[in-house]
Amino acid sequence: MRVELAYGQTGLTVELPDATDLVAARFVPGLPDEAAALRAALHQPPGAAPLAAKVKP
C-alpha cells in the first residue's frame, strides 16, 4: 500500500506491506496561553503539592 506522510513541504510517499497496521494521530489544539498554563501547573499541580513546597534551596 502507498501511504502519504506529512514530511517537509511536499510530503513523502512510502510503500508499505498490505498487512501493515496504520495508526493515525488526531489533532489536538494547543492552549491559548501556554506560559500561563505552565505557571498555573507549577503553582498548583493537579493532584500534588506545589513545586515550591517540594523543592528547597
SULVENCOR-V656194 format. One record per backbone hydrogen bond with DSSP energy under -0.5 kcal/mol. CO is the residue of the C=O (numbers start at 1). NH is the residue of the N-H. Records with the same first field share a line. If there is no record, write none. Layout:
BEGIN
CO = NH  NH
END
This chain:
BEGIN
1 = 16
3 = 5  14
5 = 7  12
7 = 11
12 = 5  14
14 = 3  16
17 = 20
33 = 37
34 = 38
35 = 39
36 = 40
37 = 41
38 = 42
39 = 43
40 = 44
42 = 51
45 = 48
50 = 53  54
51 = 54  55
54 = 56
END
